[in-house]
Each structure stands twice: as C-alpha cells, then as structure tokens.
C-alpha cells in the first residue's frame, strides 16, 4: 500500500500557522501545525515518513537548530524551510547541510504544495515505499505533445509553474493547463507519483 503524504510544520507565527493549515486542509493533505521546536520534539511518532516544514527564525530553538537535533536523532524526513526574504542565504546554507528546499514568505499555495509533493516523492524513493502505476509509462510518455513533454521534464526536476513558464516563454496559466494534461496522460494522481515513475524508469525499472 502506498504511504500517504503527511506534513509536520513548525512556525511560531499564529497567522502563518493558520495559512499552512488552510493550504493543507484544502489540498486534503494530513498535517500537524505546531508553534515550537519543543512541540515537534515531543511528537510521538517522528520516525514515520513525513515532510517537515520548519520556520528558519523562531524564539528559543531556531529552525536550523531543530534540523540539527532531528539529524542527531537519525530522523531523515525531508526538511523544507520557511524563510523571510532576509533569511534566504541562511536557507541556502541549510540546504547544503541536508535540507531539501526552502519556500520564501509570503508563499504561494501552489508553489508550497509542489515543493512538498516533490520532497515526498524523494522520501518515498529513498525508503522504497509506494505502489506505482508504472506499467505503460514509456508508452504514455510518447503520447505527450512536444510542449507537454517539455513541461513534464521540468516538472520532475521540481520546477514550479512560474519557473517553467519563464523557461519556456509561456504564461503561468498556460503552463498550468499543460501540467494538468501531463498528469492526466501519465495517469499520475500526484506530482510525487509522476516523479517516482520517472525515477524508476530512469533506473531501468519496468515501463
């Protein structure tokens, strides 16, 4: 059975926590939104696969310090940092230390969800979890138009719709339409499924 995406988020700002809760509730993604590092460290099941969203700057234990604590406990869930514009350089340094990515505040719901799903895909690939609709992947790939294939190839590298639009010279709205067509033609329910199918195909798995 495929492991279900789960999000654990820590942000000391009440408004940010409410926004995060709304984004994941609307997307139907189970989430636990906490106010401090201490609350996360007391969580009863940190060893289960999840995507961690950590605010960089928090009173007491910062997001970076929390990341180090989790690594010391051998908790390998992917970490995405939430940053203000002044903290981007800090987040980049954190990625070099093992974080998966960062999202700058104020964040766009679509961008946040895309990065969370991509982090989840990598988490599942690393832990070899999940059943994939792999059969016929190569055939479905050939059914894509030239533009859809370009969008597909950029999607699986983690590009957001805005980034894809900039690279291809299209509008974000046009890219969103192509993304939906790619997901339908590739029989992928989520971006994470698409990434895992592509990863398995590249590794020489059944297609």
N, CA and C atoms as a LAMMPS dump frame, in Angstrom:
ITEM: TIMESTEP
0
ITEM: NUMBER OF ATOMS
621
ITEM: BOX BOUNDS ff ff ff
-5.0000000000000000e+02 5.0000000000000000e+02
-5.0000000000000000e+02 5.0000000000000000e+02
-5.0000000000000000e+02 5.0000000000000000e+02
ITEM: ATOMS id mol type element x y z
1 1 1 N 0.848 -1.194 0
2 1 2 C 0 0 0
3 1 3 C 0.882 1.242 0
4 2 1 N 0.487 2.272 -0.751
5 2 2 C 1.265 3.487 -0.832
6 2 3 C 1.169 4.279 0.46
7 3 1 N 2.329 4.696 0.975
8 3 2 C 2.326 5.539 2.163
9 3 3 C 1.705 6.883 1.811
10 4 1 N 0.911 7.433 2.717
11 4 2 C 0.194 8.672 2.449
12 4 3 C 0.999 9.875 2.916
13 5 1 N 1.006 10.892 2.072
14 5 2 C 1.716 12.122 2.391
15 5 3 C 1.206 12.705 3.7
16 6 1 N 2.159 13.083 4.553
17 6 2 C 1.854 13.68 5.839
18 6 3 C 2.82 14.838 6.06
19 7 1 N 2.338 15.938 6.607
20 7 2 C 3.167 17.118 6.818
21 7 3 C 3.203 17.479 8.298
22 8 1 N 4.41 17.759 8.799
23 8 2 C 4.599 18.316 10.136
24 8 3 C 5.233 19.689 9.958
25 9 1 N 4.598 20.726 10.465
26 9 2 C 5.098 22.088 10.28
27 9 3 C 5.287 22.773 11.629
28 10 1 N 6.34 23.602 11.702
29 10 2 C 6.615 24.359 12.922
30 10 3 C 6.826 25.817 12.553
31 11 1 N 5.998 26.687 13.102
32 11 2 C 6.134 28.129 12.866
33 11 3 C 5.579 28.845 14.087
34 12 1 N 6.346 29.776 14.64
35 12 2 C 5.9 30.46 15.86
36 12 3 C 4.846 31.528 15.577
37 13 1 N 4.647 31.883 14.298
38 13 2 C 3.688 32.921 13.938
39 13 3 C 2.287 32.324 13.778
40 14 1 N 1.34 32.829 14.547
41 14 2 C -0.024 32.266 14.546
42 14 3 C -0.689 32.407 13.177
43 15 1 N -0.478 33.555 12.528
44 15 2 C -1.084 33.77 11.221
45 15 3 C -0.527 32.786 10.201
46 16 1 N 0.791 32.563 10.235
47 16 2 C 1.419 31.614 9.315
48 16 3 C 0.884 30.207 9.548
49 17 1 N 0.695 29.852 10.813
50 17 2 C 0.159 28.512 11.114
51 17 3 C -1.249 28.354 10.546
52 18 1 N -2.059 29.403 10.653
53 18 2 C -3.42 29.34 10.116
54 18 3 C -3.39 29.19 8.596
55 19 1 N -2.472 29.91 7.927
56 19 2 C -2.345 29.793 6.474
57 19 3 C -1.937 28.382 6.074
58 20 1 N -0.958 27.832 6.78
59 20 2 C -0.488 26.484 6.466
60 20 3 C -1.612 25.469 6.657
61 21 1 N -2.329 25.609 7.742
62 21 2 C -3.442 24.686 7.995
63 21 3 C -4.455 24.755 6.86
64 22 1 N -4.768 25.97 6.412
65 22 2 C -5.738 26.131 5.338
66 22 3 C -5.274 25.53 4.029
67 23 1 N -3.996 25.724 3.695
68 23 2 C -3.448 25.184 2.447
69 23 3 C -3.553 23.667 2.426
70 24 1 N -3.131 23.022 3.501
71 24 2 C -3.111 21.554 3.503
72 24 3 C -4.506 20.963 3.68
73 25 1 N -5.358 21.637 4.431
74 25 2 C -6.742 21.158 4.571
75 25 3 C -7.46 21.212 3.229
76 26 1 N -7.265 22.298 2.49
77 26 2 C -7.895 22.44 1.179
78 26 3 C -7.391 21.382 0.207
79 27 1 N -6.094 21.047 0.313
80 27 2 C -5.496 20.054 -0.579
81 27 3 C -5.761 18.627 -0.127
82 28 1 N -6.386 18.462 1.038
83 28 2 C -6.672 17.125 1.548
84 28 3 C -5.444 16.389 2.047
85 29 1 N -4.445 17.139 2.5
86 29 2 C -3.195 16.544 2.987
87 29 3 C -3.178 16.595 4.511
88 30 1 N -3.063 15.46 5.186
89 30 2 C -2.992 15.478 6.654
90 30 3 C -1.79 16.296 7.116
91 31 1 N -2.008 17.143 8.113
92 31 2 C -0.914 17.97 8.61
93 31 3 C -1.073 18.208 10.101
94 32 1 N 0.058 18.45 10.742
95 32 2 C 0.08 18.846 12.148
96 32 3 C 0.912 20.115 12.197
97 33 1 N 0.29 21.23 12.584
98 33 2 C 0.941 22.535 12.575
99 33 3 C 1.245 22.923 14.019
100 34 1 N 2.514 23.06 14.346
101 34 2 C 2.94 23.301 15.716
102 34 3 C 3.594 24.676 15.849
103 35 1 N 3.705 25.148 17.12
104 35 2 C 4.184 26.509 17.367
105 35 3 C 5.637 26.576 17.802
106 36 1 N 6.257 25.434 18.12
107 36 2 C 7.636 25.491 18.613
108 36 3 C 8.372 24.192 18.345
109 37 1 N 9.69 24.27 18.397
110 37 2 C 10.527 23.087 18.233
111 37 3 C 10.238 22.069 19.33
112 38 1 N 9.994 22.556 20.535
113 38 2 C 9.723 21.649 21.653
114 38 3 C 8.498 20.794 21.386
115 39 1 N 7.458 21.396 20.799
116 39 2 C 6.248 20.637 20.494
117 39 3 C 6.531 19.543 19.475
118 40 1 N 7.355 19.854 18.488
119 40 2 C 7.68 18.834 17.477
120 40 3 C 8.485 17.701 18.095
121 41 1 N 9.463 18.045 18.911
122 41 2 C 10.326 17.027 19.504
123 41 3 C 9.561 16.115 20.456
124 42 1 N 8.422 16.59 20.954
125 42 2 C 7.585 15.772 21.831
126 42 3 C 6.572 14.937 21.052
127 43 1 N 6.526 15.143 19.726
128 43 2 C 5.569 14.399 18.912
129 43 3 C 5.868 12.908 19.008
130 44 1 N 4.831 12.107 19.147
131 44 2 C 5.002 10.7 19.479
132 44 3 C 5.554 9.846 18.34
133 45 1 N 5.451 10.302 17.106
134 45 2 C 5.836 9.425 16
135 45 3 C 6.637 10.176 14.935
136 46 1 N 7.811 10.647 15.305
137 46 2 C 8.66 11.37 14.363
138 46 3 C 9.363 10.445 13.38
139 47 1 N 9.337 9.143 13.656
140 47 2 C 10.051 8.211 12.777
141 47 3 C 9.238 7.838 11.534
142 48 1 N 7.926 8.107 11.541
143 48 2 C 7.117 7.803 10.36
144 48 3 C 7.432 8.804 9.25
145 49 1 N 7.42 8.36 7.979
146 49 2 C 7.736 9.26 6.879
147 49 3 C 6.811 10.476 6.863
148 50 1 N 7.403 11.649 6.692
149 50 2 C 6.647 12.895 6.644
150 50 3 C 7.519 13.958 6.003
151 51 1 N 6.895 15.027 5.553
152 51 2 C 7.629 16.204 5.099
153 51 3 C 7.588 17.223 6.23
154 52 1 N 8.76 17.753 6.596
155 52 2 C 8.858 18.718 7.679
156 52 3 C 9 20.128 7.115
157 53 1 N 8.146 21.032 7.57
158 53 2 C 8.252 22.45 7.228
159 53 3 C 8.688 23.193 8.482
160 54 1 N 9.849 23.833 8.423
161 54 2 C 10.399 24.495 9.599
162 54 3 C 10.664 25.967 9.312
163 55 1 N 10.145 26.833 10.174
164 55 2 C 10.458 28.253 10.057
165 55 3 C 11.923 28.458 10.458
166 56 1 N 12.635 29.268 9.696
167 56 2 C 14.06 29.481 9.987
168 56 3 C 14.252 30.192 11.312
169 57 1 N 13.537 31.294 11.488
170 57 2 C 13.723 32.105 12.703
171 57 3 C 12.556 31.895 13.66
172 58 1 N 12.875 31.355 14.856
173 58 2 C 11.866 31.17 15.897
174 58 3 C 12.503 31.468 17.239
175 59 1 N 11.71 31.961 18.207
176 59 2 C 12.254 32.168 19.554
177 59 3 C 12.716 30.841 20.143
178 60 1 N 13.744 30.895 20.943
179 60 2 C 14.254 29.658 21.53
180 60 3 C 15.035 28.875 20.496
181 61 1 N 14.569 27.688 20.188
182 61 2 C 15.244 26.833 19.213
183 61 3 C 14.857 27.251 17.803
184 62 1 N 15.848 27.62 16.991
185 62 2 C 15.569 28.044 15.62
186 62 3 C 15.321 26.833 14.729
187 63 1 N 14.867 27.106 13.513
188 63 2 C 14.656 26.025 12.561
189 63 3 C 15.932 25.274 12.246
190 64 1 N 17.041 26.002 12.133
191 64 2 C 18.326 25.361 11.839
192 64 3 C 18.769 24.466 12.991
193 65 1 N 18.578 24.945 14.2
194 65 2 C 18.94 24.132 15.368
195 65 3 C 18.037 22.909 15.465
196 66 1 N 16.766 23.087 15.138
197 66 2 C 15.832 21.963 15.152
198 66 3 C 16.23 20.929 14.108
199 67 1 N 16.629 21.381 12.93
200 67 2 C 17.092 20.464 11.888
201 67 3 C 18.254 19.625 12.401
202 68 1 N 19.209 20.266 13.076
203 68 2 C 20.371 19.55 13.604
204 68 3 C 19.957 18.533 14.666
205 69 1 N 18.995 18.9 15.5
206 69 2 C 18.508 17.969 16.531
207 69 3 C 17.866 16.737 15.901
208 70 1 N 17.087 16.967 14.852
209 70 2 C 16.424 15.846 14.185
210 70 3 C 17.444 14.918 13.534
211 71 1 N 18.457 15.494 12.905
212 71 2 C 19.506 14.678 12.29
213 71 3 C 20.253 13.87 13.346
214 72 1 N 20.458 14.478 14.517
215 72 2 C 21.138 13.773 15.612
216 72 3 C 20.331 12.584 16.097
217 73 1 N 19.007 12.654 15.923
218 73 2 C 18.12 11.543 16.3
219 73 3 C 17.922 10.565 15.137
220 74 1 N 18.67 10.769 14.048
221 74 2 C 18.569 9.918 12.845
222 74 3 C 17.191 9.986 12.213
223 75 1 N 16.546 11.138 12.31
224 75 2 C 15.263 11.369 11.649
225 75 3 C 15.562 11.977 10.289
226 76 1 N 15.279 11.236 9.242
227 76 2 C 15.702 11.614 7.896
228 76 3 C 14.581 12.179 7.034
229 77 1 N 13.453 12.55 7.631
230 77 2 C 12.365 13.139 6.847
231 77 3 C 12.859 14.403 6.15
232 78 1 N 12.438 14.634 4.898
233 78 2 C 12.905 15.819 4.187
234 78 3 C 12.425 17.104 4.849
235 79 1 N 13.312 18.093 4.891
236 79 2 C 13.023 19.376 5.531
237 79 3 C 12.922 20.473 4.482
238 80 1 N 11.832 21.225 4.53
239 80 2 C 11.676 22.43 3.718
240 80 3 C 11.608 23.602 4.689
241 81 1 N 12.476 24.595 4.501
242 81 2 C 12.484 25.752 5.385
243 81 3 C 11.555 26.843 4.865
244 82 1 N 10.867 27.485 5.789
245 82 2 C 10.062 28.664 5.505
246 82 3 C 10.897 29.873 5.904
247 83 1 N 11.112 30.791 4.975
248 83 2 C 12.026 31.899 5.236
249 83 3 C 11.418 33.243 4.865
250 84 1 N 11.9 34.289 5.547
251 84 2 C 11.644 35.649 5.107
252 84 3 C 12.695 36.007 4.075
253 85 1 N 12.493 37.119 3.384
254 85 2 C 13.428 37.492 2.321
255 85 3 C 14.849 37.67 2.842
256 86 1 N 14.991 38.102 4.096
257 86 2 C 16.321 38.321 4.659
258 86 3 C 17.013 37.019 5.051
259 87 1 N 16.256 35.908 5.031
260 87 2 C 16.807 34.638 5.507
261 87 3 C 17.165 33.67 4.389
262 88 1 N 17.069 34.109 3.129
263 88 2 C 17.298 33.196 2.018
264 88 3 C 18.706 32.618 2.053
265 89 1 N 19.704 33.442 2.347
266 89 2 C 21.085 32.942 2.393
267 89 3 C 21.247 31.896 3.486
268 90 1 N 20.516 32.069 4.583
269 90 2 C 20.561 31.076 5.666
270 90 3 C 19.949 29.767 5.198
271 91 1 N 18.83 29.858 4.486
272 91 2 C 18.155 28.658 3.994
273 91 3 C 19.02 27.915 2.983
274 92 1 N 19.718 28.662 2.134
275 92 2 C 20.611 28.026 1.165
276 92 3 C 21.718 27.263 1.89
277 93 1 N 22.256 27.854 2.932
278 93 2 C 23.278 27.173 3.725
279 93 3 C 22.706 25.917 4.37
280 94 1 N 21.449 25.999 4.808
281 94 2 C 20.802 24.834 5.42
282 94 3 C 20.624 23.713 4.409
283 95 1 N 20.329 24.066 3.153
284 95 2 C 20.197 23.051 2.111
285 95 3 C 21.52 22.335 1.899
286 96 1 N 22.6 23.072 1.965
287 96 2 C 23.909 22.438 1.838
288 96 3 C 24.17 21.475 2.984
289 97 1 N 23.499 21.734 4.123
290 97 2 C 23.651 20.854 5.289
291 97 3 C 22.641 19.721 5.276
292 98 1 N 21.829 19.623 4.206
293 98 2 C 20.934 18.479 4.1
294 98 3 C 19.461 18.787 3.976
295 99 1 N 19.067 20.071 4.07
296 99 2 C 17.65 20.405 3.878
297 99 3 C 17.261 20.159 2.425
298 100 1 N 15.985 19.88 2.183
299 100 2 C 15.544 19.57 0.827
300 100 3 C 15.345 20.823 -0.008
301 101 1 N 14.719 21.858 0.565
302 101 2 C 14.428 23.064 -0.199
303 101 3 C 13.992 24.153 0.773
304 102 1 N 13.672 25.333 0.244
305 102 2 C 13.101 26.387 1.069
306 102 3 C 12.019 27.114 0.281
307 103 1 N 11.084 27.716 1.017
308 103 2 C 9.998 28.493 0.429
309 103 3 C 10.008 29.858 1.099
310 104 1 N 10.033 30.885 0.283
311 104 2 C 10.098 32.242 0.828
312 104 3 C 8.699 32.755 1.155
313 105 1 N 8.563 33.385 2.311
314 105 2 C 7.304 34.011 2.713
315 105 3 C 7.21 35.408 2.092
316 106 1 N 6.016 35.884 1.728
317 106 2 C 4.741 35.143 1.753
318 106 3 C 4.707 34.126 0.625
319 107 1 N 4.337 32.897 0.946
320 107 2 C 4.388 31.831 -0.038
321 107 3 C 3.085 31.734 -0.816
322 108 1 N 3.19 31.184 -2.028
323 108 2 C 2.028 30.863 -2.843
324 108 3 C 1.651 29.412 -2.554
325 109 1 N 0.369 29.143 -2.365
326 109 2 C -0.072 27.797 -2.017
327 109 3 C 0.376 26.774 -3.054
328 110 1 N 0.262 27.131 -4.352
329 110 2 C 0.628 26.195 -5.413
330 110 3 C 2.105 25.836 -5.333
331 111 1 N 2.95 26.833 -5.139
332 111 2 C 4.394 26.582 -5.058
333 111 3 C 4.733 25.725 -3.845
334 112 1 N 4.12 26.033 -2.704
335 112 2 C 4.372 25.264 -1.494
336 112 3 C 3.981 23.805 -1.689
337 113 1 N 2.798 23.564 -2.25
338 113 2 C 2.327 22.197 -2.455
339 113 3 C 3.214 21.441 -3.438
340 114 1 N 3.678 22.12 -4.482
341 114 2 C 4.559 21.477 -5.452
342 114 3 C 5.85 21.004 -4.773
343 115 1 N 6.425 21.864 -3.941
344 115 2 C 7.682 21.503 -3.287
345 115 3 C 7.47 20.41 -2.237
346 116 1 N 6.344 20.458 -1.545
347 116 2 C 6.043 19.416 -0.568
348 116 3 C 5.876 18.064 -1.263
349 117 1 N 5.162 18.04 -2.397
350 117 2 C 4.954 16.779 -3.117
351 117 3 C 6.275 16.24 -3.671
352 118 1 N 7.134 17.136 -4.138
353 118 2 C 8.423 16.691 -4.654
354 118 3 C 9.286 16.121 -3.53
355 119 1 N 9.266 16.77 -2.378
356 119 2 C 10.008 16.264 -1.221
357 119 3 C 9.486 14.892 -0.809
358 120 1 N 8.168 14.729 -0.875
359 120 2 C 7.558 13.442 -0.525
360 120 3 C 7.977 12.358 -1.506
361 121 1 N 8.037 12.714 -2.787
362 121 2 C 8.459 11.744 -3.797
363 121 3 C 9.868 11.252 -3.509
364 122 1 N 10.741 12.169 -3.153
365 122 2 C 12.121 11.775 -2.833
366 122 3 C 12.16 10.94 -1.56
367 123 1 N 11.296 11.271 -0.612
368 123 2 C 11.228 10.496 0.632
369 123 3 C 10.815 9.06 0.336
370 124 1 N 9.798 8.886 -0.509
371 124 2 C 9.338 7.543 -0.851
372 124 3 C 10.376 6.783 -1.66
373 125 1 N 11.046 7.478 -2.564
374 125 2 C 12.076 6.819 -3.365
375 125 3 C 13.205 6.319 -2.481
376 126 1 N 13.545 7.122 -1.463
377 126 2 C 14.644 6.751 -0.578
378 126 3 C 14.277 5.571 0.306
379 127 1 N 13.009 5.513 0.727
380 127 2 C 12.59 4.44 1.624
381 127 3 C 11.916 3.287 0.9
382 128 1 N 11.87 3.388 -0.449
383 128 2 C 11.304 2.314 -1.283
384 128 3 C 9.88 1.991 -0.89
385 129 1 N 9.078 3.045 -0.639
386 129 2 C 7.673 2.857 -0.3
387 129 3 C 6.805 3.185 -1.499
388 130 1 N 5.634 2.585 -1.557
389 130 2 C 4.656 3.022 -2.542
390 130 3 C 4.506 2.103 -3.73
391 131 1 N 3.278 1.942 -4.172
392 131 2 C 2.971 1.206 -5.397
393 131 3 C 2.695 2.216 -6.495
394 132 1 N 3.263 2.022 -7.649
395 132 2 C 3.149 2.987 -8.727
396 132 3 C 2.444 2.393 -9.935
397 133 1 N 1.665 3.22 -10.638
398 133 2 C 1.087 2.757 -11.898
399 133 3 C 2.158 2.783 -12.98
400 134 1 N 3.18 1.917 -12.839
401 134 2 C 4.376 2 -13.676
402 134 3 C 4.151 1.425 -15.075
403 135 1 N 3.303 0.412 -15.159
404 135 2 C 3.11 -0.253 -16.444
405 135 3 C 2.65 0.736 -17.501
406 136 1 N 3.319 0.705 -18.644
407 136 2 C 2.944 1.578 -19.741
408 136 3 C 3.491 2.984 -19.64
409 137 1 N 4.418 3.231 -18.717
410 137 2 C 4.946 4.584 -18.529
411 137 3 C 5.56 5.123 -19.824
412 138 1 N 6.402 4.321 -20.481
413 138 2 C 7.068 4.784 -21.7
414 138 3 C 6.06 5.088 -22.796
415 139 1 N 5.053 4.247 -22.922
416 139 2 C 4.016 4.473 -23.933
417 139 3 C 3.265 5.765 -23.645
418 140 1 N 2.921 5.992 -22.393
419 140 2 C 2.208 7.217 -22.032
420 140 3 C 3.085 8.44 -22.278
421 141 1 N 4.376 8.295 -22.029
422 141 2 C 5.301 9.406 -22.253
423 141 3 C 5.303 9.807 -23.729
424 142 1 N 5.229 8.816 -24.603
425 142 2 C 5.227 9.098 -26.044
426 142 3 C 3.932 9.775 -26.494
427 143 1 N 2.887 9.685 -25.684
428 143 2 C 1.61 10.3 -26.056
429 143 3 C 1.598 11.808 -25.811
430 144 1 N 2.597 12.32 -25.107
431 144 2 C 2.646 13.75 -24.812
432 144 3 C 3.035 14.541 -26.06
433 145 1 N 2.455 15.719 -26.188
434 145 2 C 2.9 16.611 -27.253
435 145 3 C 4.293 17.13 -26.918
436 146 1 N 4.919 17.825 -27.863
437 146 2 C 6.268 18.334 -27.638
438 146 3 C 6.302 19.284 -26.433
439 147 1 N 5.308 20.171 -26.37
440 147 2 C 5.271 21.122 -25.251
441 147 3 C 4.983 20.409 -23.939
442 148 1 N 4.061 19.44 -23.968
443 148 2 C 3.755 18.687 -22.749
444 148 3 C 4.98 17.926 -22.266
445 149 1 N 5.776 17.398 -23.181
446 149 2 C 6.987 16.684 -22.778
447 149 3 C 7.99 17.643 -22.137
448 150 1 N 8.086 18.86 -22.69
449 150 2 C 8.984 19.854 -22.081
450 150 3 C 8.516 20.191 -20.663
451 151 1 N 7.207 20.362 -20.51
452 151 2 C 6.657 20.665 -19.192
453 151 3 C 6.891 19.49 -18.243
454 152 1 N 6.642 18.274 -18.723
455 152 2 C 6.876 17.064 -17.932
456 152 3 C 8.303 17.015 -17.412
457 153 1 N 9.261 17.229 -18.312
458 153 2 C 10.671 17.107 -17.936
459 153 3 C 11.076 18.151 -16.905
460 154 1 N 10.452 19.317 -16.957
461 154 2 C 10.755 20.351 -15.97
462 154 3 C 10.009 20.104 -14.659
463 155 1 N 8.804 19.549 -14.756
464 155 2 C 8.041 19.232 -13.543
465 155 3 C 8.792 18.274 -12.647
466 156 1 N 9.382 17.228 -13.236
467 156 2 C 10.007 16.191 -12.415
468 156 3 C 11.341 16.635 -11.831
469 157 1 N 11.834 17.802 -12.264
470 157 2 C 13.043 18.345 -11.641
471 157 3 C 12.701 19.297 -10.502
472 158 1 N 11.399 19.499 -10.248
473 158 2 C 10.985 20.335 -9.129
474 158 3 C 10.676 21.768 -9.49
475 159 1 N 10.653 22.1 -10.792
476 159 2 C 10.339 23.463 -11.185
477 159 3 C 8.878 23.784 -10.875
478 160 1 N 8.626 24.98 -10.408
479 160 2 C 7.254 25.442 -10.194
480 160 3 C 6.668 25.892 -11.525
481 161 1 N 5.36 26.109 -11.547
482 161 2 C 4.71 26.573 -12.778
483 161 3 C 5.291 27.91 -13.226
484 162 1 N 5.559 28.792 -12.29
485 162 2 C 6.129 30.094 -12.624
486 162 3 C 7.508 29.937 -13.249
487 163 1 N 8.318 29.032 -12.701
488 163 2 C 9.668 28.805 -13.239
489 163 3 C 9.605 28.174 -14.626
490 164 1 N 8.669 27.23 -14.803
491 164 2 C 8.516 26.584 -16.112
492 164 3 C 8.075 27.61 -17.151
493 165 1 N 7.136 28.467 -16.765
494 165 2 C 6.649 29.491 -17.681
495 165 3 C 7.781 30.407 -18.122
496 166 1 N 8.63 30.78 -17.186
497 166 2 C 9.757 31.651 -17.515
498 166 3 C 10.724 30.962 -18.462
499 167 1 N 10.981 29.684 -18.223
500 167 2 C 11.943 28.95 -19.047
501 167 3 C 11.42 28.683 -20.455
502 168 1 N 10.116 28.424 -20.576
503 168 2 C 9.545 28.096 -21.879
504 168 3 C 8.962 29.304 -22.606
505 169 1 N 8.895 30.436 -21.916
506 169 2 C 8.34 31.625 -22.547
507 169 3 C 6.83 31.607 -22.65
508 170 1 N 6.173 30.902 -21.74
509 170 2 C 4.717 30.843 -21.707
510 170 3 C 4.194 31.567 -20.472
511 171 1 N 2.896 31.706 -20.388
512 171 2 C 2.293 32.274 -19.189
513 171 3 C 2.1 31.17 -18.151
514 172 1 N 2.129 31.512 -16.856
515 172 2 C 1.87 30.507 -15.824
516 172 3 C 0.529 29.8 -16.022
517 173 1 N -0.475 30.535 -16.506
518 173 2 C -1.785 29.927 -16.745
519 173 3 C -1.696 28.841 -17.809
520 174 1 N -0.961 29.128 -18.895
521 174 2 C -0.786 28.129 -19.954
522 174 3 C -0.056 26.903 -19.424
523 175 1 N 0.952 27.131 -18.608
524 175 2 C 1.706 26.015 -18.032
525 175 3 C 0.817 25.16 -17.135
526 176 1 N -0.057 25.797 -16.364
527 176 2 C -0.976 25.051 -15.504
528 176 3 C -1.853 24.112 -16.332
529 177 1 N -2.302 24.586 -17.497
530 177 2 C -3.124 23.748 -18.381
531 177 3 C -2.315 22.552 -18.87
532 178 1 N -1.062 22.809 -19.281
533 178 2 C -0.205 21.712 -19.74
534 178 3 C 0.096 20.732 -18.603
535 179 1 N 0.29 21.252 -17.416
536 179 2 C 0.561 20.375 -16.267
537 179 3 C -0.598 19.411 -16.044
538 180 1 N -1.822 19.932 -16.103
539 180 2 C -2.986 19.068 -15.892
540 180 3 C -3.065 17.986 -16.967
541 181 1 N -2.775 18.367 -18.206
542 181 2 C -2.805 17.381 -19.291
543 181 3 C -1.72 16.322 -19.1
544 182 1 N -0.547 16.749 -18.666
545 182 2 C 0.537 15.799 -18.406
546 182 3 C 0.118 14.805 -17.33
547 183 1 N -0.451 15.302 -16.24
548 183 2 C -0.86 14.427 -15.144
549 183 3 C -1.923 13.435 -15.607
550 184 1 N -2.869 13.903 -16.428
551 184 2 C -3.931 13.017 -16.931
552 184 3 C -3.359 11.949 -17.858
553 185 1 N -2.538 12.37 -18.819
554 185 2 C -1.993 11.414 -19.793
555 185 3 C -1.042 10.411 -19.14
556 186 1 N -0.33 10.845 -18.09
557 186 2 C 0.639 9.963 -17.435
558 186 3 C -0.001 9.125 -16.329
559 187 1 N -1.308 9.303 -16.115
560 187 2 C -2.042 8.544 -15.088
561 187 3 C -1.409 8.707 -13.72
562 188 1 N -1.03 9.938 -13.407
563 188 2 C -0.407 10.241 -12.113
564 188 3 C -1.386 11.055 -11.275
565 189 1 N -1.715 10.555 -10.11
566 189 2 C -2.662 11.26 -9.247
567 189 3 C -2.021 12.478 -8.6
568 190 1 N -0.711 12.389 -8.353
569 190 2 C 0.008 13.472 -7.692
570 190 3 C 1.37 13.651 -8.352
571 191 1 N 1.959 14.821 -8.149
572 191 2 C 3.296 15.071 -8.674
573 191 3 C 4.29 14.045 -8.148
574 192 1 N 4.133 13.656 -6.885
575 192 2 C 5.052 12.682 -6.305
576 192 3 C 5.013 11.363 -7.071
577 193 1 N 3.814 10.951 -7.532
578 193 2 C 3.701 9.718 -8.301
579 193 3 C 4.426 9.841 -9.634
580 194 1 N 4.274 11.001 -10.276
581 194 2 C 4.939 11.228 -11.561
582 194 3 C 6.457 11.175 -11.405
583 195 1 N 6.968 11.812 -10.365
584 195 2 C 8.414 11.826 -10.127
585 195 3 C 8.929 10.42 -9.872
586 196 1 N 8.2 9.647 -9.093
587 196 2 C 8.652 8.302 -8.77
588 196 3 C 8.614 7.392 -9.998
589 197 1 N 7.601 7.565 -10.857
590 197 2 C 7.555 6.783 -12.092
591 197 3 C 8.759 7.114 -12.972
592 198 1 N 9.056 8.397 -13.096
593 198 2 C 10.188 8.812 -13.921
594 198 3 C 11.503 8.307 -13.339
595 199 1 N 11.625 8.377 -12.03
596 199 2 C 12.86 7.92 -11.369
597 199 3 C 13.06 6.43 -11.585
598 200 1 N 11.966 5.67 -11.441
599 200 2 C 12.067 4.219 -11.619
600 200 3 C 12.399 3.882 -13.063
601 201 1 N 11.8 4.603 -14.023
602 201 2 C 12.086 4.351 -15.433
603 201 3 C 13.543 4.67 -15.762
604 202 1 N 14.061 5.763 -15.226
605 202 2 C 15.441 6.138 -15.455
606 202 3 C 16.411 5.123 -14.857
607 203 1 N 15.962 4.451 -13.797
608 203 2 C 16.805 3.45 -13.151
609 203 3 C 16.699 2.085 -13.832
610 204 1 N 15.877 2.008 -14.874
611 204 2 C 15.765 0.756 -15.622
612 204 3 C 14.683 -0.155 -15.108
613 205 1 N 13.726 0.409 -14.343
614 205 2 C 12.638 -0.411 -13.845
615 205 3 C 11.639 -0.694 -14.93
616 206 1 N 10.587 -1.488 -14.638
617 206 2 C 9.581 -1.855 -15.636
618 206 3 C 8.866 -0.633 -16.146
619 207 1 N 8.546 -0.602 -17.444
620 207 2 C 7.846 0.535 -18.016
621 207 3 C 6.65 0.071 -18.84
